[in-house]
Amino acid sequence: MNIVITSSKLQYKANDGGISRRIPEHFVKRSVIFEVDGEERRIDIVKSALPISATEDEVVAYIADNLSESTVTQQELKKLQETVDQLVLDQLMRGMA
């Protein structure tokens, strides 16, 4: 399994409901878009699971251990829908012949 991170964004929120700043105390989670076996997927990693100081290798290891928690991205869903649409169209055309 080859995991390649294509995008990683940190999300912040003030604990007291005040102004959020990009400081470690306000770090909430990391959203990572990655590819595994040619499929683009997304996973959110909360700070209790992996701190803000985590290295890329630690993020990849976390993803590998928690791959079942990841979701397929919108781009991949669009490709899947196009495939289903084509299969349905093929079946309809066969039925008309």
N, C-alpha and C positions, 0 to 999 in steps of 0.2 A: 504494500500500500504506500503510495507516494503522495504526501500532503504538501501542497504549495499554497502559502498564504498570498492572496492577491490584494487584500485590503484589511486594515485593522483600525477601528475607531474607538477612542476612549469616550465614555459618557460620564458626565459629572452632574451632581445635584447636591445642594446644600442640605445638610442633615436637619437643620432647624427651620427649613422653609424660607430662609433668607436668600441672598444673592449667591448664585452658584459661580464658583471660580474654578479655574483649572489648577487646582492644588490637590495633593494626595489625599487630604482629608475629605474632599468632596467627590473623589473617584467612586463610581457606582459599579460600572461594568465595562467590558470590552466586547464590541461586536466585530466578529471576524468573518470575512468571506474568504473561502479557500476552495481549492480544487483537489479532488481525490478521485483517482482513476478516471479522469476526464469529465467528472461531474462537478459543477459549481454548487457549493453548499454554504450555509451560514450557521454560525453558532454564537450565542451570547454567553460570556463567561463573567459571572459575578465576582466581586472583589474577595468574597470569602473563599472562593475556589482557587483564585489565582490573583496575587497582588499586582498593583500597578507596576512594580519593579520587575515583573517577569520578563525573561528573555524570549526571543523568538523560538528558540529550541524548547523552552518550557511550554510555550503556547502550543507548538506542534505536538508535544508529548501529551498535553491535556486533550487536544482534539482527538488524537489517536485513541486515548483511553475512554473518550466520551462521544465517539462518533454517532452513536444512536440518538443523541440529544440534538444533533444538527438537523437543519431543515433544508430542503431544496430551494434554491433562489427563484425569484420571479422569472428570470431569464430561462432557467431550466424548465419551469412549469409551462412557459410559453412554448418551448420546443416540444414538450410532451403533448400539449393540447394540439399543436399542429400535426403531430404524428397520429393522434387519435382521430382528428378530423379527416386526415387523408385515408386512414383505414376505413372509416365510416363511408366516405365517398366511394372508395373502391368497392365496398360491399353493395352499396346502392347501385353502382354501375353494373355489377355482375347480376344483380337481381332484375335489372331492366333488359338485359341481353337475352 
